[in-house]
Amino acid sequence: MIGAAIKRTMALAFLEKWLHLCSRSRVAELRTFCIMLRNGIAQFVGSWVSESGYHLRIKRVRKGRASVDFLDPRGAPVQRPYMGGAPSLKMVAHYDDYNGMFEVDLWEEGKGFILDLTHEYNYELDPEREALVPALSRNERDHFLDACYSLFGPLDHFVRRKAQNKRL
């Protein structure tokens, strides 16, 4: 385990020295290429922030499953009144590799109130950064959830936090 970490550190040191010799456009191309090496559920894992200040923390649990924290602009979990005030922490998410769909259960699993996230490498509203584009869906009969949409703020796209991008 330690040997792999040392090799990774040496490789990163070599890349950093090499990047200083490259033009800015070449560095941008390489960064985009490195980002695109992520695939499957790995493209969603990490810390994300929206323009309105909402945060997503996504951790892979196992193949096709993740745990998601949804935080308001103050960094506090959203209290979900339709679940007796449960905080929006450790929510179950499913990744469908075949269709590329990432769905976060905002209610109990299978109840149908879902945060759908689409990963975009070059989102047209923010072409310089990778983005997660959100949408909310629910069962049509659950009209009482209409009042809960505002809990999740304006559905701005989320971008990966800068600290996460520096590792690439």
Salt bridges, closest charged atoms under 4 A:
GLU29 OE1 - ARG26 NH1 3.08
ASP69 OD2 - ARG57 NH2 2.92
ASP72 OD2 - ARG74 NH2 2.53
ASP105 OD2 - HIS94 NE2 3.27
GLU109 OE2 - ARG65 NH2 2.70
GLU109 OE2 - HIS94 NE2 3.20
ASP126 OD2 - ARG129 NH2 2.78
ASP126 OD2 - HIS157 NE2 3.18
GLU130 OE2 - ARG38 NH1 2.57
GLU130 OE1 - HIS119 NE2 2.68
GLU130 OE2 - ARG160 NE 2.88
ASP146 OD1 - ARG138 NH2 2.55
